[in-house]
Amino acid sequence: MSRTAKVATVREPARVRILRTATDLFYTYGIRGVGVDRIIAESGVAKATLYAHFKSKDELVLAYLRQADEKWRRMLREAAAAAGDDPREQLIAMFDAIAPSGENGQFRGCAFINSASESLPGTPVHLATAAHKRSVREWATQLATAAGAADPALLARQLTVLLDGAMSAASLEPAPEVLPAARQAARKLVEAACH
């Protein structure tokens, strides 16, 4: 077996390579800042291969967002679970899911807020970002209900707005300066809502 053939057998499948490359590029440079030709070049696939797996750039962006949704909601659940069984502490601990650096070494904020800002309302990409935010808020509402909040939906909205703000701030300033302030504000909100 030639060296080239050996390398080819251990390479990621084309779809995985394309999505991984697109994820890195979209998160770093934005969905409008990255063209299909760059994704093709950096993933090492032919144009026909990319389009065999993803019919359009929008379809690739939606796959990126689905993957980001699964990852972010898993990180939120893990951060909450690490706080123990008290749902009040779990609500505060969701701020621990904010990573101080992205996969490429720099935290660039929320992939969904970034993508929403680059897409028109009503488009599939914008609708996917809104659906993600609703699902996170619904999860937070369930925790707020379990925590005994007088108005669980309001507390969930307050905390998710704070979470989005913390992610935006952490993309501009060091996360160790932002996150303690966000957690402190979250604690005050939870204490006020859950008597």
GROMACS elastic network, one bead per residue, 0.5 to 0.9 nm:
[ bonds ]
;  ai    aj funct       b0    kb
    1     4     6  0.82195   500
    1     5     6  0.62119   500
    1     6     6  0.66631   500
    2     5     6  0.51936   500
    2     6     6  0.63462   500
    2     7     6  0.87755   500
    3     6     6  0.50863   500
    3     7     6  0.62851   500
    3     8     6  0.86604   500
    4     7     6  0.51445   500
    4     8     6  0.61834   500
    4     9     6  0.87379   500
    5     8     6  0.50040   500
    5     9     6  0.62661   500
    5    10     6  0.89470   500
    6     9     6  0.52362   500
    6    10     6  0.67013   500
    6    11     6  0.88815   500
    7    10     6  0.54603   500
    7    11     6  0.62483   500
    8    11     6  0.51975   500
    8    12     6  0.84224   500
    9    12     6  0.83586   500
   10    13     6  0.89270   500
   11    14     6  0.84051   500
   11    17     6  0.85576   500
   12    15     6  0.81469   500
   12    16     6  0.61932   500
   12    17     6  0.59280   500
   13    16     6  0.53865   500
   13    17     6  0.62796   500
   13    18     6  0.86961   500
   14    17     6  0.50601   500
   14    18     6  0.60278   500
   14    19     6  0.85490   500
   14    43     6  0.80022   500
   14    44     6  0.84865   500
   14    45     6  0.68913   500
   14    49     6  0.74735   500
   14    50     6  0.79202   500
   14    53     6  0.83562   500
   15    18     6  0.51499   500
   15    19     6  0.61374   500
   15    20     6  0.84897   500
   15    49     6  0.84099   500
   15    50     6  0.75284   500
   15    53     6  0.61833   500
   15    54     6  0.84561   500
   16    19     6  0.52209   500
   16    20     6  0.59622   500
   16    21     6  0.84256   500
   17    20     6  0.51477   500
   17    21     6  0.59722   500
   17    22     6  0.84018   500
   17    43     6  0.56829   500
   17    44     6  0.81399   500
   17    45     6  0.84720   500
   18    21     6  0.52263   500
   18    22     6  0.60128   500
   18    23     6  0.84532   500
   18    39     6  0.68874   500
   18    40     6  0.73674   500
   18    42     6  0.84577   500
   18    43     6  0.54198   500
   18    44     6  0.82825   500
   18    45     6  0.76879   500
   18    50     6  0.70070   500
   18    53     6  0.87713   500
   18    60     6  0.87129   500
   19    22     6  0.50260   500
   19    23     6  0.58931   500
   19    24     6  0.85758   500
   19    39     6  0.89271   500
   19    43     6  0.86031   500
   19    60     6  0.72456   500
   19    61     6  0.89465   500
   19    63     6  0.75026   500
   19    64     6  0.66600   500
   20    23     6  0.50735   500
   20    24     6  0.63022   500
   20    25     6  0.86473   500
   20    43     6  0.81852   500
   20    64     6  0.84326   500
   21    24     6  0.52866   500
   21    25     6  0.61810   500
   21    26     6  0.84793   500
   21    39     6  0.63745   500
   21    40     6  0.87593   500
   21    42     6  0.67277   500
   21    43     6  0.57450   500
   22    25     6  0.50726   500
   22    26     6  0.57141   500
   22    27     6  0.82196   500
   22    31     6  0.88485   500
   22    34     6  0.83143   500
   22    36     6  0.88277   500
   22    38     6  0.89965   500
   22    39     6  0.59383   500
   22    42     6  0.88794   500
   22    43     6  0.82443   500
   22    60     6  0.77005   500
   22    61     6  0.79545   500
   22    64     6  0.72762   500
   23    26     6  0.52650   500
   23    27     6  0.59544   500
   23    28     6  0.83844   500
   23    61     6  0.84062   500
   23    64     6  0.58008   500
   23    65     6  0.86582   500
   23    67     6  0.87903   500
   23    68     6  0.85049   500
   24    27     6  0.54223   500
   24    28     6  0.61118   500
   24    29     6  0.84503   500
   24   103     6  0.75693   500
   24   104     6  0.71133   500
   25    28     6  0.51488   500
   25    29     6  0.56821   500
   25    30     6  0.71012   500
   25    31     6  0.79576   500
   25    33     6  0.85271   500
   25    34     6  0.66418   500
   25    38     6  0.88685   500
   25    39     6  0.77360   500
   26    29     6  0.53793   500
   26    32     6  0.80786   500
   26    33     6  0.75514   500
   26    34     6  0.65274   500
   26    61     6  0.81413   500
   26    64     6  0.83069   500
   26   111     6  0.84557   500
   26   115     6  0.86331   500
   27    30     6  0.56834   500
   27    31     6  0.76616   500
   27   102     6  0.86142   500
   27   104     6  0.89931   500
   27   108     6  0.69869   500
   27   109     6  0.87153   500
   27   110     6  0.87819   500
   27   111     6  0.62702   500
   27   114     6  0.82212   500
   27   115     6  0.88186   500
   28   102     6  0.88637   500
   28   104     6  0.77713   500
   28   106     6  0.83885   500
   28   107     6  0.88675   500
   28   108     6  0.67792   500
   29    32     6  0.79025   500
   29    33     6  0.53891   500
   29    34     6  0.65265   500
   30    33     6  0.50874   500
   30    34     6  0.65894   500
   30   111     6  0.87154   500
   30   114     6  0.70650   500
   30   115     6  0.70615   500
   30   118     6  0.77480   500
   31    34     6  0.56885   500
   31    35     6  0.80672   500
   31    61     6  0.72820   500
   31   114     6  0.85072   500
   31   115     6  0.66204   500
   31   118     6  0.70432   500
   31   119     6  0.87906   500
   32    35     6  0.72299   500
   32   115     6  0.88741   500
   32   118     6  0.67442   500
   32   119     6  0.87236   500
   34    37     6  0.83588   500
   34    38     6  0.66342   500
   34    39     6  0.74366   500
   35    38     6  0.54896   500
   35    39     6  0.66790   500
   35    40     6  0.88693   500
   35    57     6  0.83032   500
   36    39     6  0.50941   500
   36    40     6  0.61444   500
   36    41     6  0.86197   500
   36    47     6  0.84530   500
   36    50     6  0.86886   500
   36    56     6  0.89497   500
   36    57     6  0.67288   500
   37    40     6  0.50489   500
   37    41     6  0.61375   500
   37    42     6  0.86130   500
   37    47     6  0.77956   500
   38    41     6  0.50490   500
   38    42     6  0.60185   500
   38    43     6  0.83394   500
   39    42     6  0.52679   500
   39    43     6  0.58534   500
   39    44     6  0.82616   500
   39    45     6  0.86249   500
   39    50     6  0.87668   500
   40    43     6  0.53538   500
   40    44     6  0.59558   500
   40    45     6  0.54611   500
   40    46     6  0.63653   500
   40    47     6  0.62648   500
   40    49     6  0.88141   500
   40    50     6  0.69709   500
   41    44     6  0.52897   500
   41    45     6  0.68686   500
   41    46     6  0.81059   500
   41    47     6  0.89971   500
   42    45     6  0.81027   500
   43    46     6  0.89596   500
   45    48     6  0.81822   500
   45    49     6  0.61362   500
   45    50     6  0.67667   500
   46    49     6  0.51390   500
   46    50     6  0.65314   500
   46    51     6  0.88279   500
   47    50     6  0.52296   500
   47    51     6  0.63288   500
   47    52     6  0.85607   500
   48    51     6  0.51718   500
   48    52     6  0.59776   500
   48    53     6  0.87766   500
   49    53     6  0.65231   500
   49    54     6  0.86008   500
   50    53     6  0.54021   500
   50    54     6  0.59300   500
   50    55     6  0.79068   500
   50    56     6  0.88034   500
   51    56     6  0.67017   500
   51    57     6  0.87926   500
   52    55     6  0.65778   500
   53    60     6  0.86463   500
   54    57     6  0.71801   500
   54    58     6  0.85203   500
   54    59     6  0.57542   500
   54    60     6  0.56644   500
   54    63     6  0.87069   500
   55    58     6  0.82592   500
   55    59     6  0.62897   500
   55    60     6  0.78764   500
   56    59     6  0.51613   500
   56    60     6  0.65161   500
   56    61     6  0.87414   500
   57    61     6  0.61436   500
   57    62     6  0.86036   500
   58    62     6  0.61066   500
   58    63     6  0.85882   500
   58   124     6  0.78398   500
   58   125     6  0.70685   500
   59    62     6  0.50709   500
   59    63     6  0.62799   500
   59    64     6  0.86591   500
   59   124     6  0.89882   500
   59   125     6  0.88078   500
   60    63     6  0.50622   500
   60    64     6  0.62173   500
   60    65     6  0.86695   500
   61    65     6  0.62140   500
   61    66     6  0.86499   500
   61   115     6  0.88838   500
   61   125     6  0.71571   500
   62    66     6  0.60994   500
   62    67     6  0.85667   500
   62   124     6  0.77372   500
   62   125     6  0.61979   500
   62   128     6  0.72704   500
   63    66     6  0.50401   500
   63    67     6  0.61915   500
   63    68     6  0.85209   500
   64    67     6  0.52314   500
   64    68     6  0.61249   500
   64    69     6  0.85604   500
   65    69     6  0.59024   500
   65    70     6  0.85603   500
   65   111     6  0.77014   500
   65   112     6  0.73185   500
   65   115     6  0.85900   500
   65   125     6  0.81900   500
   65   128     6  0.73444   500
   65   129     6  0.75155   500
   65   132     6  0.87127   500
   66    69     6  0.50316   500
   66    70     6  0.63114   500
   66    71     6  0.86683   500
   66   128     6  0.81830   500
   66   132     6  0.87501   500
   67    70     6  0.52582   500
   67    71     6  0.62368   500
   67    72     6  0.86163   500
   68    71     6  0.50664   500
   68    72     6  0.59270   500
   68    73     6  0.84201   500
   68   111     6  0.73405   500
   68   112     6  0.83203   500
   69    72     6  0.52691   500
   69    73     6  0.60285   500
   69    74     6  0.83797   500
   69   112     6  0.84730   500
   69   129     6  0.88843   500
   69   132     6  0.64427   500
   70    73     6  0.54373   500
   70    74     6  0.60882   500
   70    75     6  0.86307   500
   71    74     6  0.51527   500
   71    75     6  0.61703   500
   71    76     6  0.87000   500
   72    75     6  0.50107   500
   72    76     6  0.61848   500
   72    77     6  0.86655   500
   72    97     6  0.78691   500
   73    76     6  0.50179   500
   73    77     6  0.61983   500
   73    78     6  0.85634   500
   73   135     6  0.87981   500
   73   136     6  0.70555   500
   74    77     6  0.51524   500
   74    78     6  0.60939   500
   74    79     6  0.85520   500
   75    78     6  0.50909   500
   75    79     6  0.60524   500
   75    80     6  0.85209   500
   75    94     6  0.82981   500
   75    96     6  0.87070   500
   75    97     6  0.54283   500
   75    98     6  0.83780   500
   76    79     6  0.51662   500
   76    80     6  0.61313   500
   76    81     6  0.85371   500
   76    93     6  0.83600   500
   76    94     6  0.53101   500
   76    95     6  0.78987   500
   76    96     6  0.79028   500
   76    97     6  0.53911   500
   76    98     6  0.85306   500
   76   136     6  0.87398   500
   77    80     6  0.51109   500
   77    81     6  0.60011   500
   77    82     6  0.85411   500
   77    90     6  0.87067   500
   77    94     6  0.74671   500
   77    97     6  0.85231   500
   78    81     6  0.50481   500
   78    82     6  0.60978   500
   78    83     6  0.88593   500
   78    94     6  0.83350   500
   78    97     6  0.78019   500
   79    82     6  0.52067   500
   79    83     6  0.68256   500
   79    90     6  0.75044   500
   79    93     6  0.57655   500
   79    94     6  0.53701   500
   79    95     6  0.76614   500
   79    96     6  0.57751   500
   79    97     6  0.55350   500
   80    83     6  0.54301   500
   80    84     6  0.74199   500
   80    85     6  0.87932   500
   80    87     6  0.80968   500
   80    89     6  0.75402   500
   80    91     6  0.66477   500
   80    92     6  0.77840   500
   80    93     6  0.51920   500
   80    94     6  0.52584   500
   80    95     6  0.86744   500
   80    96     6  0.81748   500
   80    97     6  0.84218   500
   81    84     6  0.55847   500
   81    85     6  0.71592   500
   81    90     6  0.66023   500
   81    93     6  0.83562   500
   81    94     6  0.89765   500
   82    85     6  0.86768   500
   82    90     6  0.78621   500
   82    93     6  0.77710   500
   83    86     6  0.74779   500
   83    87     6  0.85933   500
   83    89     6  0.59383   500
   83    90     6  0.54809   500
   83    91     6  0.89362   500
   83    92     6  0.85379   500
   83    93     6  0.60960   500
   83    94     6  0.88773   500
   84    87     6  0.80817   500
   84    89     6  0.73926   500
   84    90     6  0.70693   500
   85    88     6  0.88099   500
   85    89     6  0.79393   500
   85    90     6  0.75024   500
   86    89     6  0.54238   500
   86    90     6  0.63127   500
   86    91     6  0.88760   500
   86   146     6  0.87738   500
   86   147     6  0.73997   500
   87    91     6  0.61313   500
   87    92     6  0.87190   500
   87   143     6  0.56960   500
   87   144     6  0.71121   500
   87   145     6  0.87067   500
   87   146     6  0.61321   500
   87   148     6  0.87619   500
   88    91     6  0.52715   500
   88    92     6  0.66892   500
   88    93     6  0.87451   500
   88   143     6  0.76470   500
   88   144     6  0.73212   500
   88   146     6  0.82386   500
   88   147     6  0.52559   500
   88   148     6  0.85208   500
   88   187     6  0.83502   500
   88   190     6  0.65675   500
   88   191     6  0.81617   500
   88   194     6  0.79406   500
   89    92     6  0.51750   500
   89    93     6  0.60001   500
   89    94     6  0.87676   500
   89   147     6  0.88238   500
   89   187     6  0.82648   500
   89   190     6  0.87623   500
   90    94     6  0.63115   500
   90   143     6  0.75639   500
   91    94     6  0.56445   500
   91    95     6  0.80976   500
   91   140     6  0.70790   500
   91   143     6  0.66781   500
   91   144     6  0.72740   500
   91   147     6  0.85173   500
   91   156     6  0.87330   500
   91   159     6  0.79841   500
   91   186     6  0.78280   500
   91   187     6  0.84001   500
   91   190     6  0.76466   500
   92    95     6  0.62350   500
   92    96     6  0.81870   500
   92   159     6  0.85267   500
   92   182     6  0.89672   500
   92   183     6  0.60322   500
   92   184     6  0.84048   500
   92   186     6  0.57464   500
   92   187     6  0.60310   500
   92   190     6  0.77396   500
   93    96     6  0.53718   500
   93    97     6  0.76806   500
   93   183     6  0.76357   500
   94    97     6  0.56085   500
   94    98     6  0.80170   500
   94   163     6  0.82877   500
   94   183     6  0.88777   500
   95    98     6  0.58288   500
   95   163     6  0.65645   500
   95   166     6  0.81869   500
   95   179     6  0.70553   500
   95   180     6  0.89839   500
   95   182     6  0.74119   500
   95   183     6  0.64256   500
   95   186     6  0.85886   500
   96    99     6  0.74086   500
   96   179     6  0.78890   500
   96   183     6  0.85141   500
   98   101     6  0.86284   500
   98   109     6  0.89422   500
   98   163     6  0.85841   500
   98   166     6  0.82991   500
   98   167     6  0.67763   500
   98   170     6  0.84454   500
   98   175     6  0.82980   500
   98   179     6  0.81152   500
   99   102     6  0.67637   500
   99   107     6  0.71774   500
   99   167     6  0.89894   500
   99   175     6  0.79783   500
  100   105     6  0.88392   500
  100   106     6  0.77207   500
  100   107     6  0.60792   500
  100   170     6  0.74277   500
  100   171     6  0.87379   500
  100   174     6  0.75435   500
  100   175     6  0.53476   500
  100   176     6  0.75132   500
  101   104     6  0.76298   500
  101   105     6  0.52068   500
  101   108     6  0.78621   500
  101   171     6  0.88068   500
  101   175     6  0.83975   500
  102   105     6  0.50997   500
  102   108     6  0.67130   500
  102   109     6  0.85471   500
  103   106     6  0.71927   500
  103   107     6  0.79204   500
  104   107     6  0.81266   500
  106   171     6  0.80316   500
  107   110     6  0.87146   500
  107   167     6  0.86524   500
  107   170     6  0.71608   500
  107   171     6  0.54496   500
  107   172     6  0.86693   500
  107   175     6  0.86485   500
  108   111     6  0.77960   500
  108   114     6  0.86447   500
  108   167     6  0.83732   500
  108   168     6  0.80294   500
  108   170     6  0.79911   500
  108   172     6  0.81307   500
  109   112     6  0.87444   500
  109   113     6  0.78293   500
  109   114     6  0.73351   500
  109   164     6  0.85506   500
  109   166     6  0.87216   500
  109   167     6  0.50579   500
  109   168     6  0.51508   500
  109   169     6  0.78101   500
  109   170     6  0.67246   500
  109   172     6  0.83979   500
  110   113     6  0.53422   500
  110   114     6  0.60961   500
  110   115     6  0.84901   500
  110   164     6  0.72324   500
  110   167     6  0.60132   500
  110   168     6  0.68809   500
  110   171     6  0.85418   500
  111   114     6  0.51306   500
  111   115     6  0.60088   500
  111   116     6  0.85158   500
  111   129     6  0.87537   500
  112   115     6  0.50113   500
  112   116     6  0.59153   500
  112   117     6  0.84583   500
  112   126     6  0.86874   500
  112   128     6  0.84617   500
  112   129     6  0.52031   500
  112   130     6  0.81142   500
  112   132     6  0.76805   500
  112   133     6  0.79798   500
  113   116     6  0.50520   500
  113   117     6  0.61508   500
  113   118     6  0.87628   500
  113   129     6  0.72790   500
  113   164     6  0.80309   500
  113   168     6  0.86333   500
  114   117     6  0.53151   500
  114   118     6  0.66639   500
  115   118     6  0.51722   500
  115   119     6  0.63797   500
  115   125     6  0.74125   500
  115   126     6  0.73147   500
  115   129     6  0.71784   500
  116   119     6  0.52249   500
  116   120     6  0.75238   500
  116   121     6  0.80575   500
  116   125     6  0.72281   500
  116   126     6  0.51910   500
  116   127     6  0.84762   500
  116   128     6  0.87282   500
  116   129     6  0.60642   500
  116   130     6  0.79088   500
  117   120     6  0.78738   500
  117   126     6  0.83757   500
  118   126     6  0.84242   500
  119   122     6  0.87006   500
  119   123     6  0.69776   500
  119   124     6  0.87795   500
  119   125     6  0.64718   500
  119   126     6  0.56135   500
  120   123     6  0.58134   500
  120   124     6  0.89731   500
  120   125     6  0.81564   500
  120   126     6  0.63244   500
  121   124     6  0.86084   500
  121   125     6  0.85888   500
  121   126     6  0.56057   500
  121   127     6  0.72229   500
  122   125     6  0.81993   500
  122   126     6  0.62024   500
  122   127     6  0.60351   500
  123   126     6  0.52835   500
  123   127     6  0.60841   500
  123   128     6  0.85780   500
  124   127     6  0.50561   500
  124   128     6  0.60766   500
  124   129     6  0.87008   500
  125   128     6  0.51304   500
  125   129     6  0.63916   500
  125   130     6  0.87939   500
  126   129     6  0.51724   500
  126   130     6  0.63101   500
  126   131     6  0.86375   500
  127   130     6  0.51118   500
  127   131     6  0.60825   500
  127   132     6  0.86259   500
  128   131     6  0.50372   500
  128   132     6  0.62141   500
  128   133     6  0.87528   500
  129   132     6  0.51543   500
  129   133     6  0.64084   500
  129   134     6  0.87689   500
  130   133     6  0.51657   500
  130   134     6  0.62480   500
  130   135     6  0.87075   500
  131   134     6  0.50815   500
  131   135     6  0.62133   500
  131   136     6  0.87531   500
  132   135     6  0.51536   500
  132   136     6  0.63385   500
  132   137     6  0.86408   500
  133   136     6  0.52332   500
  133   137     6  0.61972   500
  133   138     6  0.86343   500
  133   160     6  0.83381   500
  134   137     6  0.50326   500
  134   138     6  0.60610   500
  134   139     6  0.86296   500
  135   138     6  0.50104   500
  135   139     6  0.62605   500
  135   140     6  0.86392   500
  136   139     6  0.51342   500
  136   140     6  0.62384   500
  136   141     6  0.85886   500
  136   156     6  0.89358   500
  136   160     6  0.76705   500
  137   141     6  0.60283   500
  137   142     6  0.86618   500
  137   153     6  0.80581   500
  137   156     6  0.57976   500
  137   157     6  0.63469   500
  137   159     6  0.85408   500
  137   160     6  0.63331   500
  138   142     6  0.63453   500
  138   143     6  0.87960   500
  138   153     6  0.80108   500
  138   156     6  0.76151   500
  139   142     6  0.51662   500
  139   143     6  0.65012   500
  139   144     6  0.86917   500
  139   156     6  0.82914   500
  140   143     6  0.50444   500
  140   144     6  0.60492   500
  140   145     6  0.85286   500
  140   152     6  0.82812   500
  140   153     6  0.82096   500
  140   155     6  0.82466   500
  140   156     6  0.50620   500
  140   157     6  0.81063   500
  140   159     6  0.79324   500
  140   160     6  0.76749   500
  141   145     6  0.60391   500
  141   146     6  0.85541   500
  141   152     6  0.53035   500
  141   153     6  0.52796   500
  141   154     6  0.81657   500
  141   155     6  0.73235   500
  141   157     6  0.79931   500
  142   145     6  0.50885   500
  142   146     6  0.62744   500
  142   147     6  0.85824   500
  142   152     6  0.75317   500
  142   153     6  0.85932   500
  142   156     6  0.84567   500
  143   146     6  0.50345   500
  143   147     6  0.60645   500
  143   148     6  0.87419   500
  143   152     6  0.80946   500
  143   156     6  0.82489   500
  144   148     6  0.63769   500
  144   149     6  0.54874   500
  144   150     6  0.87804   500
  144   151     6  0.81313   500
  144   153     6  0.75889   500
  144   155     6  0.66901   500
  144   156     6  0.64719   500
  144   190     6  0.82928   500
  144   193     6  0.87805   500
  144   194     6  0.82285   500
  145   148     6  0.52374   500
  145   149     6  0.57016   500
  145   150     6  0.81601   500
  145   151     6  0.79635   500
  145   152     6  0.51966   500
  145   153     6  0.82491   500
  146   149     6  0.76728   500
  146   152     6  0.87309   500
  147   152     6  0.85048   500
  147   190     6  0.85571   500
  147   194     6  0.65307   500
  148   151     6  0.85654   500
  148   152     6  0.77081   500
  148   193     6  0.80529   500
  148   194     6  0.54089   500
  148   195     6  0.74779   500
  149   152     6  0.50689   500
  149   153     6  0.87455   500
  149   154     6  0.89380   500
  149   155     6  0.72052   500
  149   190     6  0.77025   500
  149   192     6  0.86798   500
  149   193     6  0.50553   500
  149   195     6  0.73469   500
  150   154     6  0.88558   500
  150   155     6  0.85739   500
  150   193     6  0.59003   500
  150   194     6  0.63884   500
  150   195     6  0.79574   500
  151   154     6  0.54528   500
  151   155     6  0.63638   500
  151   156     6  0.87071   500
  151   193     6  0.71909   500
  151   194     6  0.88432   500
  152   155     6  0.51469   500
  152   156     6  0.60265   500
  152   157     6  0.85580   500
  152   193     6  0.81408   500
  153   156     6  0.51036   500
  153   157     6  0.61770   500
  153   158     6  0.86345   500
  154   157     6  0.51148   500
  154   158     6  0.61509   500
  154   159     6  0.86027   500
  154   193     6  0.89962   500
  155   158     6  0.50581   500
  155   159     6  0.60924   500
  155   160     6  0.85160   500
  155   189     6  0.72239   500
  155   190     6  0.72707   500
  155   193     6  0.68182   500
  156   159     6  0.51806   500
  156   160     6  0.60318   500
  156   161     6  0.84568   500
  157   160     6  0.52036   500
  157   161     6  0.60174   500
  157   162     6  0.84576   500
  158   161     6  0.52592   500
  158   162     6  0.61951   500
  158   163     6  0.85931   500
  158   186     6  0.85380   500
  158   189     6  0.78242   500
  159   163     6  0.59903   500
  159   164     6  0.85994   500
  159   185     6  0.89124   500
  159   186     6  0.63550   500
  159   189     6  0.77020   500
  159   190     6  0.85913   500
  160   164     6  0.60744   500
  160   165     6  0.84103   500
  161   164     6  0.51377   500
  161   165     6  0.61489   500
  161   166     6  0.85641   500
  162   166     6  0.60155   500
  162   167     6  0.86057   500
  162   182     6  0.68849   500
  162   185     6  0.81841   500
  162   186     6  0.75258   500
  163   166     6  0.50392   500
  163   167     6  0.62723   500
  163   168     6  0.86763   500
  163   182     6  0.74884   500
  163   186     6  0.87987   500
  164   167     6  0.51711   500
  164   168     6  0.62710   500
  164   169     6  0.86484   500
  165   168     6  0.50650   500
  165   169     6  0.60850   500
  165   170     6  0.84766   500
  165   182     6  0.85730   500
  166   169     6  0.50578   500
  166   170     6  0.59537   500
  166   171     6  0.86221   500
  166   175     6  0.84935   500
  166   178     6  0.65345   500
  166   179     6  0.66664   500
  166   181     6  0.87337   500
  166   182     6  0.62243   500
  167   170     6  0.50470   500
  167   171     6  0.63641   500
  167   175     6  0.85042   500
  167   178     6  0.87025   500
  167   179     6  0.87300   500
  168   171     6  0.53221   500
  168   172     6  0.69407   500
  168   173     6  0.89918   500
  169   172     6  0.52653   500
  169   173     6  0.60056   500
  169   174     6  0.83588   500
  169   175     6  0.78371   500
  169   178     6  0.66498   500
  169   179     6  0.89960   500
  170   173     6  0.51073   500
  170   174     6  0.58413   500
  170   176     6  0.83410   500
  170   177     6  0.82048   500
  170   178     6  0.60281   500
  170   179     6  0.76390   500
  171   174     6  0.75797   500
  171   175     6  0.76974   500
  172   175     6  0.85924   500
  173   176     6  0.85949   500
  173   177     6  0.72231   500
  173   178     6  0.71038   500
  174   177     6  0.55787   500
  174   178     6  0.66813   500
  174   179     6  0.88992   500
  175   179     6  0.57181   500
  175   180     6  0.85929   500
  176   179     6  0.57464   500
  176   180     6  0.68647   500
  177   180     6  0.65580   500
  177   181     6  0.73307   500
  178   181     6  0.56008   500
  178   182     6  0.64073   500
  178   183     6  0.88794   500
  179   183     6  0.60650   500
  179   184     6  0.85007   500
  180   183     6  0.50921   500
  180   184     6  0.60919   500
  180   185     6  0.86229   500
  181   184     6  0.50931   500
  181   185     6  0.62315   500
  181   186     6  0.85584   500
  182   185     6  0.51348   500
  182   186     6  0.60664   500
  182   187     6  0.86008   500
  183   187     6  0.61065   500
  183   188     6  0.86848   500
  184   187     6  0.51280   500
  184   188     6  0.64111   500
  184   189     6  0.87850   500
  185   188     6  0.51563   500
  185   189     6  0.63032   500
  185   190     6  0.86982   500
  186   189     6  0.50823   500
  186   190     6  0.61357   500
  186   191     6  0.85379   500
  187   190     6  0.51066   500
  187   191     6  0.60027   500
  187   192     6  0.84794   500
  188   191     6  0.51549   500
  188   192     6  0.60807   500
  188   193     6  0.85683   500
  189   192     6  0.52223   500
  189   193     6  0.61338   500
  189   194     6  0.85249   500
  190   193     6  0.51593   500
  190   194     6  0.58424   500
  190   195     6  0.88060   500
  191   194     6  0.54008   500
  191   195     6  0.66810   500
  192   195     6  0.66902   500
